[in-house]
Amino acid sequence: DFKDIRDGRTYKTVQIGEQRWFAENLRFNVKGSWCYDKKDYNCERYGRLYDWAMAMRMSDYYNSHSIKKFDFSKLKPGQYHDACPVGWHVPTNKDWYKLKYFVAKKGISDGVGISLKSTELWEKELRIPAASDEFGFNAIPAGIKQPYSGFMDLGRTTQFWSSNEIDDGGAYYWN
């Protein structure tokens, strides 16, 4: 377990291959982040929802201006920080691919998503195999918040940000 000194919350973690991941969604209250349907109990159960700039703790300026050429990897620890606790970071696309390939190689379930999904809270679909959570990643269906259509898909989907920006209109995410 890991204790976030910023707010005293404790998070479960899991080792998957050479990487250590949170085994539950972050609940740190970054200014402007949301609880699904604006209900606090949803933050406790599902974690908070962030847009990319919130997850990266950047000002609203960066929602419409590219920072693609800025190399965050050259910063020393403590010079820059995202929504994660000290010692942790929003995963890069390289981190996500590394997880994906490890789970695909070592997993026994029918697909990487099935292997990482929590066995609880997901709506059941006849055409999709049941979640196995065989690596303890515990991906839960926290839903999403779209800028114009609002909250949607609780129980059916989840999305995780990558720290990599695509362009001034968006960033990579995994679902």
Secondary structure, 3 states (H helix, E strand, C coil): CEECCCCCCEECEEEECCEEEECCCCCCCCCCCECHHHCHHHHHHHCCECCHHHHCCCCHHHHCCCCCCCCHHHCCCCCCCCCCCCCCCCCCHHHHHHHHHHHHHHCCCCCHHHHHECCCCCCCCCCCCCCCCCCCCCECCCCEEECCCEEECCCCCCCEEEEEEEECCEEEEEC
